[in-house]
Amino acid sequence: MSTRTMPIDETKIIALRGRLRGPLLLEASDRDAFAESCRIWNGMIRSRPALVVRPTGSADIVECVRFAREHRLLIAAKGGGHNIAGTSLAADGLTVDLCRMRGVLVDPVHKLARVQGGCLLGDVDRETQLHGLATVLGFVSETGVAGLTLGGGFGYLTRRFGWASDNLVEVEIVTADARVLRASAQENPDLFWALRGGGANFGIVTSFTFRLHEVGPSVTAGMIAWPAEQAPEVLATFAEVSATAGRELTLATNLRLAPPAPFLPKDFHGKPMIGVIACHTGTPAQAERDLEPLRRCGKPIADQLVQKPYAAQQMMLDATQPKGLHYYWKSEYLPGLSAAARETFLKYGARIPTAQSQIILFQVGGALGERPADDGAVGNRDAQFVFSAAGCWLPDDPNAQAHPHWVRDAWQAMKPHATGGVYVNFLTEEEGEDRVRAAYGANFARLSAVKGQYDPDNLFRSNKNVLPQR
Ligand SMILES: Cc1cc2nc3c(=O)[nH]c(=O)nc-3n(C[C@H](O)[C@H](O)[C@H](O)COP(=O)(O)OP(=O)(O)OC[C@H]3O[C@@H](n4cnc5c(N)ncnc54)[C@H](O)[C@@H]3O)c2cc1C
């Protein structure tokens, strides 16, 4: 691989290095560490930064922001590197890889956790679950807290406690003018509003303070799988249980080819299946009642719904999402599961193009809809489900060109049944301004005004960009 042209004078880089506590990495001299910082989940992304810094704290980040401003360099933070659009890699610019900032401090008395900007979801669950506490985070533990929360963030606890960003109490951030600011309901409330869903548009977050809730440590959770021929019946039961069970239960369902997982019979591997993933954080008796219709539905090939640690459930899907494969998704929010939406799901679920692709419905709703639509920039409080046609294939797949067609066809077919909003964190590389506007709906104008106030020159634009209002 050829080394990229360095857009900055070497003496300037040496000077920056001298002002930092954490390492500054260049592809030419720090090949392995540089490559590791550039390794992200979506192997389809081609952009690479010119330099990488791994800060040890806010002071290093201040230096990076000053440097990027001075040299008009694109700058982006890297949290978990899980953004499908690969926005943590600042093309020919500076990536601030927060991998050395993964501390979590739990205050069990006040039920708060202060989480550094480079934490992965698993870092947080690991510490909070020591106290039987948790906050809302997503389904795959290797995802970054920062990207997920700044875009909204949903998971097994959303129906009870809203978006991840609804659980924020305070954020510490380095803004475009290289100041370290705190944002909360009391301090810089306009910035706090924007950070609750407005993505990576406002600066580099050094820490988040989350409200915690009593969850687990044991929950009833796991997965049931059926042959795809039973999908209509399973999907109908999924819709019924979603509509009737208490908020302690959250479900997701997917159609895919059975992976070679040890809990699935060997002769079933590679065959079409429908799965229902469940997490119930209520009592075991309540869980049994709520899950009973699913347990007696059809003839499953595997029933793995058991009592298990909440932290283990949070990691259950990790192995299905390896780094480096090629991923291409299209998503929509659904206001419910109409017969037409279900039919569309089944139709495109029957045409899964590769062993790694899937079509998914995540249940949300519940507490989301209890707050006003403009409580934080995130919006989309009318969503009951998140739909995703999730294409995935090996980097050397000879039919790679064909697979995105299935994703786009499934998405186009589902669009008439959607709310019109979209999850900003699921937008792919090529999705631009119209989709960003759709993601924020009526909150977009206010978001753009706050961007104009805190980042008028659009320094932070390696993201799903909200242009500053002048
Ligand atoms: C396998 C998988 C599972 C997922 N599951 C869920 C889920 O269950 N629920 C859900 O809501 N979402 C989910 N997502 C989507 C996820 O929320 C987004 O991909 C999110 O952007 C990931 O955050 P990250 O920190 O890992 O990403 P990165 O790629 O590191 O960063 C994403 C964006 O945030 C910026 N950023 C990173 N750190 C900071 C920081 N400290 N301060 C300011 N900006 C920063 C980056 O510059 C970039 O623009 C999933 C994604 C994947 C790939």
The ligand as an SDF file (V2000), in Angstrom:
LIG
                    3D

 53 58  0  0  0  0  0  0  0  0999 V2000
  -22.9120   -3.7820   14.6490 C   0  0  0  0  0  0  0  0  0  0  0  0
  -23.6440   -2.5160   14.9820 C   0  0  0  0  0  0  0  0  0  0  0  0
  -24.6670   -2.5410   15.8930 C   0  0  0  0  0  0  0  0  0  0  0  0
  -25.3480   -1.3710   16.2080 C   0  0  0  0  0  0  0  0  0  0  0  0
  -26.3690   -1.4250   17.1100 N   0  0  0  0  0  0  0  0  0  0  0  0
  -26.9950   -0.2920   17.4630 C   0  0  0  0  0  0  0  0  0  0  0  0
  -28.0060   -0.3050   18.4580 C   0  0  0  0  0  0  0  0  0  0  0  0
  -28.3420   -1.3460   19.0060 O   0  0  0  0  0  0  0  0  0  0  0  0
  -28.5740    0.8620   18.7960 N   0  0  0  0  0  0  0  0  0  0  0  0
  -28.2320    2.0470   18.2040 C   0  0  0  0  0  0  0  0  0  0  0  0
  -28.7850    3.0700   18.5680 O   0  0  0  0  0  0  0  0  0  0  0  0
  -27.2830    2.0880   17.2520 N   0  0  0  0  0  0  0  0  0  0  0  0
  -26.6670    0.9470   16.8770 C   0  0  0  0  0  0  0  0  0  0  0  0
  -25.6920    0.9850   15.9210 N   0  0  0  0  0  0  0  0  0  0  0  0
  -25.4020    2.2530   15.2350 C   0  0  0  0  0  0  0  0  0  0  0  0
  -24.4040    3.0450   16.0490 C   0  0  0  0  0  0  0  0  0  0  0  0
  -25.0980    3.7910   17.0120 O   0  0  0  0  0  0  0  0  0  0  0  0
  -23.6170    3.9950   15.1390 C   0  0  0  0  0  0  0  0  0  0  0  0
  -22.9230    3.2270   14.1980 O   0  0  0  0  0  0  0  0  0  0  0  0
  -22.6530    4.8760   15.9010 C   0  0  0  0  0  0  0  0  0  0  0  0
  -22.1960    5.8930   15.0490 O   0  0  0  0  0  0  0  0  0  0  0  0
  -21.4820    4.0920   16.4430 C   0  0  0  0  0  0  0  0  0  0  0  0
  -20.7160    4.8650   17.2960 O   0  0  0  0  0  0  0  0  0  0  0  0
  -19.1270    4.6590   17.3730 P   0  0  0  0  0  0  0  0  0  0  0  0
  -18.6140    5.5470   18.4240 O   0  0  0  0  0  0  0  0  0  0  0  0
  -18.8250    3.2070   17.4280 O   0  0  0  0  0  0  0  0  0  0  0  0
  -18.7630    5.1560   15.9210 O   0  0  0  0  0  0  0  0  0  0  0  0
  -17.5190    5.9780   15.3010 P   0  0  0  0  0  0  0  0  0  0  0  0
  -17.4950    5.4560   13.9070 O   0  0  0  0  0  0  0  0  0  0  0  0
  -16.3010    5.8910   16.1160 O   0  0  0  0  0  0  0  0  0  0  0  0
  -18.0700    7.4250   15.3510 O   0  0  0  0  0  0  0  0  0  0  0  0
  -19.2980    7.8120   14.7820 C   0  0  0  0  0  0  0  0  0  0  0  0
  -19.3640    9.3220   14.6400 C   0  0  0  0  0  0  0  0  0  0  0  0
  -19.2810    9.9000   15.9430 O   0  0  0  0  0  0  0  0  0  0  0  0
  -18.1260   10.7120   16.0460 C   0  0  0  0  0  0  0  0  0  0  0  0
  -17.5580   10.5170   17.3650 N   0  0  0  0  0  0  0  0  0  0  0  0
  -17.0120    9.4030   17.8810 C   0  0  0  0  0  0  0  0  0  0  0  0
  -16.6110    9.6310   19.1390 N   0  0  0  0  0  0  0  0  0  0  0  0
  -16.9250   10.9170   19.4210 C   0  0  0  0  0  0  0  0  0  0  0  0
  -16.7740   11.7420   20.5500 C   0  0  0  0  0  0  0  0  0  0  0  0
  -16.2250   11.3010   21.6760 N   0  0  0  0  0  0  0  0  0  0  0  0
  -17.2070   13.0230   20.4790 N   0  0  0  0  0  0  0  0  0  0  0  0
  -17.7700   13.5110   19.3530 C   0  0  0  0  0  0  0  0  0  0  0  0
  -17.9400   12.7700   18.2490 N   0  0  0  0  0  0  0  0  0  0  0  0
  -17.5220   11.4850   18.2880 C   0  0  0  0  0  0  0  0  0  0  0  0
  -17.2140   10.2780   14.9190 C   0  0  0  0  0  0  0  0  0  0  0  0
  -16.3520   11.3060   14.4960 O   0  0  0  0  0  0  0  0  0  0  0  0
  -18.1930    9.8850   13.8550 C   0  0  0  0  0  0  0  0  0  0  0  0
  -18.6480   10.9930   13.1110 O   0  0  0  0  0  0  0  0  0  0  0  0
  -24.9960   -0.1670   15.5920 C   0  0  0  0  0  0  0  0  0  0  0  0
  -23.9560   -0.1420   14.6610 C   0  0  0  0  0  0  0  0  0  0  0  0
  -23.2800   -1.3020   14.3670 C   0  0  0  0  0  0  0  0  0  0  0  0
  -22.2110   -1.2740   13.3470 C   0  0  0  0  0  0  0  0  0  0  0  0
  1  2  1  0
  2  3  1  0
  2 52  2  0
  3  4  2  0
  4  5  1  0
  4 50  1  0
  5  6  2  0
  6  7  1  0
  6 13  1  0
  7  8  2  0
  7  9  1  0
  9 10  1  0
 10 11  2  0
 10 12  1  0
 12 13  2  0
 13 14  1  0
 14 15  1  0
 14 50  1  0
 15 16  1  0
 16 17  1  0
 16 18  1  0
 18 19  1  0
 18 20  1  0
 20 21  1  0
 20 22  1  0
 22 23  1  0
 23 24  1  0
 24 25  2  0
 24 26  1  0
 24 27  1  0
 27 28  1  0
 28 29  2  0
 28 30  1  0
 28 31  1  0
 31 32  1  0
 32 33  1  0
 33 34  1  0
 33 48  1  0
 34 35  1  0
 35 36  1  0
 35 46  1  0
 36 37  1  0
 36 45  1  0
 37 38  2  0
 38 39  1  0
 39 40  1  0
 39 45  2  0
 40 41  1  0
 40 42  2  0
 42 43  1  0
 43 44  2  0
 44 45  1  0
 46 47  1  0
 46 48  1  0
 48 49  1  0
 50 51  2  0
 51 52  1  0
 52 53  1  0
M  END
$$$$
